[in-house]
Amino acid sequence: MKYNTLNTMKTLKKIIRKRLRLFVRISEIENQNLIKKYDINSIVGYEIFFMIESKFKIAFEDDEMLATNLDNLNSLCDMILVKLNKKNSMD
């Protein structure tokens, strides 16, 4: 699958909805302030990062798995797309 901003964001929100066991539409998940809104702690944050790595077949560096990167889905989506593009250019 070729990822773009729209389908990457949709996939990212599905991962978050699944891990947080949210019973909402994907469109209802806001792109900012997730940590406060859903009370995401460090363990849940790492689990979300690992789910993202597994789904997109990418790897995050330790210093990238920060709560602040989960708090803004636009930035996280951009980070994922950069990694995917880098990976695809190496294939």
N, C-alpha and C positions, 0 to 999 in steps of 0.2 A: 504494500500500500504506500502510495506517495502522500506524505503529510504536508499540509499547509496550515496556516494559522487557524482557520475555522475548524478543520477536523481534529487538529491537535488539541485545541481548547476543549472541544466536545469530549474527546477521549480522556483528557485530564480531569474534567468534571465528573465523568463516569467513574473514574478511579476514586476520586474523593468521595463521591456519593456512596460507593460500595464500601470503602473502608470506614467511613463515619456512620454507615447504616442510616443514611438520610432517606426519608420518604418524600422527596420533592422532585420536581422536574429539573432537568439539567439547567434549563434556562433560569431557574430560580436561585441557582448558586451564584452568588456575587463574585466578582473578580478580585475584590480587595477585602481586607480585614477578616480573613477566614479564621485566623488563630483566635481572635477574641470572640467572634461570633459563634464558633463551634468548639471553643475551649480545647484547642489542639495542643497536647503536651509534646515533649520531645520524643517520647517513644512512638506515639502515633505519627508524628512528623517523619521519623525515620522509616516507619512502615510504609507511609505514602511514597516516600522517595524510592524505596525498594520496589514497590509496585510499579512505579513509573519506569524504573530501570528495566524491569522484567517485560513490561508491555512494549516499550519502544526499543528494547535491546540496545540500551545505551548505558554508560556508567557515569556517575557523578563523583567528583573528587570530594574528599571529606569536607573541605572548606566551602563547598557548594551546597551541602545538605544543611542549610541554616533555616531556622524558622522564618526569618525575614523573606527568604525565597519562596516559601509556601504562602505567605501572607498576600502576595500580589501575583495572581495567576497570569496576568499579561506578561510579566517579567519571566516567570517560570516557563511559560509557553515559548517565549523567545529563546530562552536557554536550551530548551529541548530541541527546537528547530535548528539552532546552531550546531548542536551535537549530531543531529540526524544528517544535516547537510555535510558535515565534516566526515561522518561515517560513510555516507554514500559516495563522496568524492574519493574515498580510499578503496572502495570496492571495485 
